[in-house]
Amino acid sequence: MNPDFDIAVIGGGPAGTTAAAILAADGRKVAIFEHRVFPRQKVCGEFVSIGARPVLRQLGVLAKFDAVAGPEIRRMAALPQNGRILECTLPADAHGCHARALCRARFDNLLMQNAKSSGVTVFQPAHVDRIEPVATGGFSIFSRQCGEISAGKVIMADGKANSSLALPAVDKIKTAASGHELLNTSYLGYKAHFRDCDMPDDLTVIAGGPEIYAGLLRTSDLCHDTNEQIAGNRGKAEAPTYNMAFAVRQLQAAEHSGPDDLLAYLFKFNPGLKRIMRRARRESAWFACGPMRPGVRRLYANGLFYAGNAAGEVHALVGEGMTLALRSGRLLAGEFMAGMAAGKGDAEIAKNYQSAWRTEFTGRLDAGNLFSNLLMRPMAGNIAADAFNCFPELLHAAVRFSGKAASRQAG
Ligand SMILES: Cc1cc2nc3c(=O)[nH]c(=O)nc-3n(C[C@H](O)[C@H](O)[C@H](O)COP(=O)(O)OP(=O)(O)OC[C@H]3O[C@@H](n4cnc5c(N)ncnc54)[C@H](O)[C@@H]3O)c2cc1C
């Protein structure tokens, strides 16, 4: 018996919606299961790097994105905790366009609407509880809202470090880290929107303190939680909106009473950021997420394919997570299409995907680790500041290495 869908995608974030839309446009019967109702806010720095633009163009949503995103971001200022400032220009893409920011409520909704109009069936809200292999091939997906639905292939794009929906019990035990290990190696993420930050529109600021780093930038001006609010505010002259997101090691977070307290702690070590935000007013609630554990995860296991954060998570600091999600969703869809057209089995498709994924993304994950360590440690920050001041090209090289250069983003 034919499965209900050729491909089921678990998670409707940037990775899932990208893979699903491309596969549906190729004539495949695709379903997305997404457990939240959109539009919804999400913890994120909202920086959409130039590497995302070719994917947004391929999906046919680039013009819509540009129409609602914030101003072009052409410069980056890194503020390590020693009070110094390292500034560099950010490269443009081949079309002369720069990175921009868009609030996640709108970005994810834009991608989800596009998936629907590409022919994807969207189950939402639909929380997937369990995935089981079927003896005759394919998988059964169990969701408390939709019951059992079958699919030939499954893409895990649920954004989770420890996606264990389909792992046998023994693997779940192996992947579970101990409580202390988790606290030591994991981060919590927070974000809120602010008004009245004293910084230019074309700048993104990244700032560090002990075991904590933050990103601040001018984002899109209509950043509300529901479509009604977005529509209601259209055309209203408002002060610019700034997005502040920070990641803090769990052990450090445990010593503070909440995000406002953590921000005050960061200000103590980072006078530059405190100056920029001295008049700032928070205009949204804080949103929180975690624990996050940057690093490579699994790309293929137990017959399931992984994309986006579920496959590998880059440090939030470098602002490349959404780009990685979009690009890995596109990469996986491409490998599926080529493999299915050539009659290849899943194992062979997985081998090609794993090798292409490592070539494209491993360097960015390493760069994210390096940057975050430099920013969070006082000695490392000092050494880096001296090195970057003596050899400014080093900073540009580091930015290029993290994925922000046109040469790494072609296509
Ligand atoms: C503090 C912080 C700052 C960041 N700043 C930036 C930045 O400036 N720029 C940038 O590019 N990236 C940034 N990121 C990273 C970025 O947010 C992620 O990399 C990106 O969201 C990953 O996309 P994804 O599609 O893989 O997963 P997600 O966006 O997490 O989407 C996964 C989806 O799956 C759904 N889901 C989960 N479980 C289930 C289930 N069982 N059933 C059904 N649905 C499910 C979720 O509801 C969610 O919608 C930041 C992250 C943090 C924490």
The ligand as an ORCA input file, in Angstrom:
! r2SCAN-3c Opt
* xyz 0 1
  C      20.028     33.396     21.403
  C      19.989     32.970     19.952
  C      20.313     33.887     18.956
  C      20.290     33.487     17.610
  N      20.572     34.426     16.640
  C      20.540     34.083     15.351
  C      20.742     35.073     14.327
  O      20.901     36.264     14.591
  N      20.734     34.661     13.031
  C      20.559     33.364     12.688
  O      20.593     33.045     11.495
  N      20.320     32.408     13.626
  C      20.299     32.743     14.944
  N      20.015     31.803     15.898
  C      19.845     30.392     15.486
  C      18.504     30.115     14.813
  O      17.449     30.579     15.620
  C      18.358     28.610     14.572
  O      19.560     28.127     14.041
  C      17.224     28.288     13.596
  O      15.984     28.626     14.151
  C      17.229     26.794     13.256
  O      16.177     26.520     12.358
  P      15.519     25.062     12.280
  O      14.523     25.122     11.183
  O      16.571     24.038     12.241
  O      14.802     24.860     13.691
  P      13.695     25.748     14.411
  O      13.689     27.126     13.903
  O      13.922     25.524     15.857
  O      12.333     25.083     13.969
  C      11.936     23.815     14.455
  C      10.417     23.733     14.474
  O      10.049     22.401     14.833
  C       8.902     22.444     15.654
  N       8.880     21.203     16.432
  C       9.754     20.825     17.400
  N       9.427     19.609     17.888
  C       8.333     19.202     17.205
  C       7.531     18.031     17.249
  N       7.798     17.016     18.088
  N       6.458     17.954     16.431
  C       6.177     18.964     15.566
  N       6.905     20.100     15.486
  C       7.981     20.213     16.284
  C       9.102     23.714     16.467
  O       7.871     24.236     16.916
  C       9.782     24.661     15.484
  O       8.867     25.526     14.836
  C      19.981     32.156     17.252
  C      19.632     31.250     18.255
  C      19.626     31.647     19.570
  C      19.214     30.659     20.621
*
